[in-house]
């Protein structure tokens, strides 16, 4: 194999790898897929047992059994209450969390219609809000030279102007470098 053939092979591998790694993302569920999932889950459920998610996933190309299970259990199952939690539910979750800790599935058993995922998301959202409020209070209590802070932040921002995406450029820069080297070896000038 010629040196260019090896370089070409390396370039193609890198292009495929980068395309695959940057292009893969979770696909959204369509309403048609939701209806199909509900129908299959009901048809495959036997006497209160959970449906075989590996079998159901075969009807959805590109979806894993775990994705099907979570979509059904957290979003489509009958009896799930959608929408925000009531104030009473919020207070109850806070009390139960003090007793059971972060065992969301146990806490969800005390709130029929609410999923463990909804409860966990509420809890972490509340913790972020409390943390933000605490930071605001501590910031107000400290004597800070805000003009000095602003000057320092401007200096830090300008030092990154050359690469606004920072480390995200690294794989592409490497790919461009490999392609340019291969072209130079063949006597082709790159831009």
C-alpha positions in Angstrom: 0.0 0.0 0.0 1.4 3.4 -0.9 2.0 6.1 1.8 -0.9 8.1 0.4 -3.2 5.1 0.6 -2.3 4.7 4.3 -2.9 8.5 4.8 -6.2 8.3 2.9 -7.2 5.4 5.0 -6.3 7.3 8.2 -8.2 10.4 6.9 -11.3 8.4 6.1 -11.2 6.7 9.5 -11.0 10.0 11.3 -13.8 11.5 9.2 -16.0 8.6 9.9 -15.2 8.6 13.6 -15.8 12.3 14.0 -19.0 12.2 11.9 -20.3 9.3 14.0 -19.3 10.8 17.4 -20.6 14.3 16.7 -23.7 13.3 14.7 -25.1 10.7 17.1 -27.8 12.1 19.4 -31.0 11.0 21.0 -33.9 11.1 18.6 -37.3 12.5 19.8 -40.3 10.2 19.9 -43.1 11.0 17.5 -46.7 10.8 18.5 -47.1 7.9 16.1 -44.3 6.0 17.9 -45.9 6.9 21.3 -49.2 5.4 20.2 -47.5 2.3 18.9 -45.5 1.9 22.1 -48.7 2.2 24.2 -50.4 -0.4 22.1 -47.5 -2.8 22.3 -47.0 -2.4 26.0 -50.6 -3.1 26.7 -50.7 -6.1 24.4 -47.5 -7.6 25.8 -48.3 -7.1 29.5 -49.3 -10.4 31.0 -51.1 -10.5 34.3 -49.5 -7.5 35.9 -46.0 -8.3 34.9 -43.9 -5.8 32.9 -43.8 -6.2 29.2 -40.7 -7.6 27.6 -38.9 -4.4 26.5 -36.3 -6.2 24.4 -39.2 -7.6 22.2 -40.9 -4.2 22.1 -37.7 -2.4 21.1 -37.5 -4.6 18.0 -40.5 -2.7 16.6 -38.6 0.6 16.9 -35.4 0.7 14.8 -32.7 2.8 16.5 -34.3 2.6 19.9 -32.9 0.6 22.8 -35.1 -1.4 25.2 -34.2 1.0 28.0 -35.4 3.9 26.0 -38.8 2.2 25.3 -39.2 1.3 29.0 -38.4 4.8 30.2 -40.6 6.5 27.6 -43.5 4.3 28.6 -43.0 4.3 32.4 -42.1 8.0 32.8 -44.3 9.6 30.1 -47.0 7.3 28.6 -48.2 4.9 31.3 -51.8 5.3 32.3 -52.3 7.0 35.6 -49.3 9.4 35.4 -50.1 12.9 36.5 -48.4 15.4 34.2 -47.8 19.0 35.1 -46.3 20.7 38.0 -46.4 19.4 41.6 -48.9 20.9 44.0 -47.6 22.8 47.0 -48.8 19.9 49.2 -46.9 17.4 47.1 -43.8 19.5 47.3 -43.9 19.8 51.1 -44.6 16.0 51.3 -41.6 15.2 49.1 -39.3 17.4 51.3 -40.5 15.5 54.4 -40.1 12.1 52.8 -36.7 13.0 51.5 -35.5 13.7 55.1 -36.7 10.2 56.0 -35.8 8.1 53.0 -33.0 10.2 51.5 -32.6 10.0 47.7 -34.6 6.8 47.3 -36.9 8.3 44.7 -38.8 5.1 43.8 -39.7 4.6 47.5 -40.9 8.2 47.8 -42.9 7.9 44.5 -44.9 5.1 46.1 -46.3 7.6 48.6 -47.5 9.9 45.7 -49.7 7.9 43.3 -49.5 9.2 39.7 -46.1 10.7 40.2 -43.0 9.0 38.8 -39.6 8.7 40.6 -38.1 10.8 37.8 -40.6 13.7 38.4 -39.7 13.6 42.1 -36.0 13.5 41.5 -36.2 16.4 39.0 -38.2 18.5 41.5 -35.7 17.8 44.3 -32.6 18.7 42.3 -34.4 21.8 40.9 -35.2 22.9 44.5 -31.6 22.3 45.6 -30.3 24.4 42.7 -32.7 27.2 43.6 -31.6 27.1 47.3 -28.0 27.1 46.3 -28.5 30.1 44.0 -30.3 32.0 46.8 -27.5 31.2 49.2 -24.8 32.4 46.8 -26.8 35.7 46.3 -27.1 36.2 50.1 -23.4 35.6 50.7 -22.5 37.9 47.7 -24.5 40.7 49.2 -22.8 40.3 52.6 -19.2 40.5 51.3 -17.5 43.8 50.4 -16.3 43.3 46.9 -14.7 45.9 44.6 -17.1 45.2 41.7 -15.1 47.4 39.3 -12.0 45.3 39.9 -14.1 42.1 39.4 -15.4 43.5 36.1 -11.9 44.4 34.9 -10.6 40.9 35.8 -13.5 39.2 34.0 -12.9 41.3 30.8 -9.3 40.3 30.9 -10.2 36.6 31.1 -12.8 36.9 28.3 -10.4 38.5 25.9 -7.7 35.8 26.4 -10.2 33.2 24.9 -11.2 35.3 21.8 -9.0 33.3 19.5 -11.0 30.1 20.1 -14.6 30.8 21.3 -15.4 27.1 21.5 -12.2 26.2 23.3 -11.5 22.5 23.4 -14.3 21.6 21.0 -12.0 22.7 18.2 -9.3 20.2 19.0 -10.6 17.2 17.1 -11.3 19.3 14.0 -7.9 21.0 14.2 -6.3 17.6 14.3 -8.3 16.4 11.4 -7.4 19.5 9.3 -3.8 19.0 10.2 -3.8 15.3 9.1 -5.5 16.2 5.8 -3.1 19.1 5.1 -0.1 16.8 5.8 -1.4 14.2 3.4 -2.0 16.8 0.7 1.4 18.3 1.2 3.0 14.8 0.8 1.2 14.5 -2.5 2.4 18.0 -3.6 -1.0 19.6 -3.4 -1.1 22.9 -1.7 -3.8 23.4 0.9 -5.6 26.7 1.5 
